[in-house]
Amino acid sequence: MSKPKILIQLDTDPHCSVFDAVVAVDAGVQHLLSYSGVEPSGVRDLVHGAMFTRGPGDLHHTAVFIGGSDVTAGERLLASVTAAFFGPLRVSVLLDSSGANTTAAAAVLSAARHQALPGALALVLAGTGPVGQRAARLLAGQGAVVRLASRRLSRATEVCDRLAQQIPGARWEPCETADAASTARAVQGAAVVLAAGTAGVELLPEALLNADGGLRVAVDLNAVPPAGIGGIEPQDRAVTRNGVVTYGALGVGTDKMRIHRAAVRRLFTRNDAVLDAEEILQIGREVLS
Ligand SMILES: NC(=O)c1ccc[n+]([C@@H]2O[C@H](COP(=O)([O-])OP(=O)(O)OC[C@H]3O[C@@H](n4cnc5c(N)ncnc54)[C@H](OP(=O)(O)O)[C@@H]3O)[C@@H](O)[C@H]2O)c1
């Protein structure tokens, strides 16, 4: 008889994400073991509990999910999880802190439906947050020139420097969007704009949406009014506004949910998958094609 599917939820926040727990159950997880406030020092013993309980032939019925609001802390947990494995004794693991990987994958796949990414200039507004960083990484990996914006140039530069180490050979343009004038400069020449700002903050006014006539697609991930990009409605899904194809947070969210559930299901097909941004983008391509 097939063993029940057990997902071990390792969350870096004081309380585990209820959202991630619900998606896990909806994706077919039968037992969810949730641990909050997880630090790298505590990971090895938790993971050993997953590795040593079922025989090698049954390890694909156990998997690890890493969540929490801090994607950098999540990356540290992922490194600790994989360091705990040895030989064939391992289980599959998925990193999706803040929903960053699944949301970024859905956003980038939305943009790619309307604009070839290799060589395209893609502006990521608020590219310093978890979702923005993952979106920037995926856009760069697809060959786009990424202009990464922050209210402070130093933060944009710091993030670009870090991402440059993850995606060698990619072209990065850190930029500041501190006011209307600098935001207008940031959007100039962009074929793609992706707004990944915190909830309820407008980053790009409607007047600047396609101000130079070259913008092809704009994706806004903020569902809380006001929209991150003026004039975009949350439900927009390939709606043309000002000559630009637009996606709103809910328009992207449907795809994000499908990718998230598919990524959880993928964990239970083998015992050695490590699902981070690029692997999740590939799952998105398969699910949404
Ligand atoms: N549609 C979906 O399915 C989905 C799923 C998950 C998340 N989301 C949404 O995706 C967006 C990004 O999520 P996240 O967790 O990465 O966001 P976040 O960490 O809350 O914020 C991202 C960035 O927003 C900027 N920011 C913060 N406060 C600001 C303010 N008052 N004015 C202007 N900029 C400000 C900051 O950049 P700087 O300080 O560098 O300027 C910050 O790094 C959020 O709106 C979230 O709700 C959507």
The ligand as a Tripos MOL2 file, in Angstrom:
@<TRIPOS>MOLECULE
LIG
   48    52     1     0     0
SMALL
NO_CHARGES

@<TRIPOS>ATOM
      1 N1         -0.6290   38.2760   -7.1580 N.am      1 LIG1
      2 C1         -0.1340   37.3080   -6.3980 C.2       1 LIG1
      3 O1         -0.4150   36.1400   -6.6070 O.2       1 LIG1
      4 C2          0.8470   37.6780   -5.3190 C.ar      1 LIG1
      5 C3          1.4510   36.7030   -4.5260 C.ar      1 LIG1
      6 C4          2.3790   37.0880   -3.5620 C.ar      1 LIG1
      7 C5          2.6530   38.4500   -3.3870 C.ar      1 LIG1
      8 N2          1.9930   39.3660   -4.1390 N.ar      1 LIG1
      9 C6          2.2670   40.8030   -4.0130 C.3       1 LIG1
     10 O2          3.5330   41.0520   -4.6090 O.3       1 LIG1
     11 C7          4.0330   42.2620   -4.0960 C.3       1 LIG1
     12 C8          5.4840   42.0530   -3.7060 C.3       1 LIG1
     13 O3          5.5730   41.1950   -2.5830 O.3       1 LIG1
     14 P1          6.8390   41.2720   -1.5980 P.3       1 LIG1
     15 O4          6.5830   40.3510   -0.4640 O.co2     1 LIG1
     16 O5          8.0730   41.1080   -2.4090 O.co2     1 LIG1
     17 O6          6.7110   42.8120   -1.1360 O.3       1 LIG1
     18 P2          7.3850   43.6310    0.0580 P.3       1 LIG1
     19 O7          8.5970   42.9150    0.5370 O.co2     1 LIG1
     20 O8          6.3440   43.9830    1.0410 O.co2     1 LIG1
     21 O9          7.8050   45.0020   -0.6530 O.3       1 LIG1
     22 C9          8.5810   45.0260   -1.8320 C.3       1 LIG1
     23 C10         9.2920   46.3560   -1.9570 C.3       1 LIG1
     24 O10         8.3520   47.4200   -1.9570 O.3       1 LIG1
     25 C11         9.0670   48.6240   -1.6390 C.3       1 LIG1
     26 N3          8.2770   49.4290   -0.7270 N.ar      1 LIG1
     27 C12         7.9690   49.1540    0.5480 C.ar      1 LIG1
     28 N4          7.2300   50.1360    1.1030 N.ar      1 LIG1
     29 C13         7.0810   51.0780    0.1240 C.ar      1 LIG1
     30 C14         6.4440   52.3570    0.0700 C.ar      1 LIG1
     31 N5          5.7850   52.8590    1.1250 N.pl3     1 LIG1
     32 N6          6.5100   53.0360   -1.0850 N.ar      1 LIG1
     33 C15         7.1450   52.5420   -2.1670 C.ar      1 LIG1
     34 N7          7.7920   51.3440   -2.1640 N.ar      1 LIG1
     35 C16         7.7490   50.6340   -1.0380 C.ar      1 LIG1
     36 C17        10.3830   48.2040   -0.9920 C.3       1 LIG1
     37 O11        11.4240   48.5070   -1.9030 O.3       1 LIG1
     38 P3         12.4970   49.6920   -1.6670 P.3       1 LIG1
     39 O12        12.5430   49.9840   -0.2050 O.co2     1 LIG1
     40 O13        13.7650   49.1040   -2.1820 O.co2     1 LIG1
     41 O14        11.9980   50.8230   -2.4850 O.co2     1 LIG1
     42 C18        10.2320   46.7030   -0.8400 C.3       1 LIG1
     43 O15        11.4600   46.0070   -0.9660 O.3       1 LIG1
     44 C19         3.1160   42.6560   -2.9260 C.3       1 LIG1
     45 O16         2.2240   43.6660   -3.3400 O.3       1 LIG1
     46 C20         2.3690   41.3710   -2.6290 C.3       1 LIG1
     47 O17         1.1170   41.6120   -2.0370 O.3       1 LIG1
     48 C21         1.1250   39.0090   -5.1140 C.ar      1 LIG1
@<TRIPOS>BOND
     1     1     2 1
     2     2     3 2
     3     2     4 1
     4     4     5 ar
     5     4    48 ar
     6     5     6 ar
     7     6     7 ar
     8     7     8 ar
     9     8     9 1
    10     8    48 ar
    11     9    10 1
    12     9    46 1
    13    10    11 1
    14    11    12 1
    15    11    44 1
    16    12    13 1
    17    13    14 1
    18    14    15 2
    19    14    16 1
    20    14    17 1
    21    17    18 1
    22    18    19 2
    23    18    20 1
    24    18    21 1
    25    21    22 1
    26    22    23 1
    27    23    24 1
    28    23    42 1
    29    24    25 1
    30    25    26 1
    31    25    36 1
    32    26    27 ar
    33    26    35 ar
    34    27    28 ar
    35    28    29 ar
    36    29    30 ar
    37    29    35 ar
    38    30    31 1
    39    30    32 ar
    40    32    33 ar
    41    33    34 ar
    42    34    35 ar
    43    36    37 1
    44    36    42 1
    45    37    38 1
    46    38    39 2
    47    38    40 1
    48    38    41 1
    49    42    43 1
    50    44    45 1
    51    44    46 1
    52    46    47 1
@<TRIPOS>SUBSTRUCTURE
     1 LIG1         1 GROUP 0 **** ****
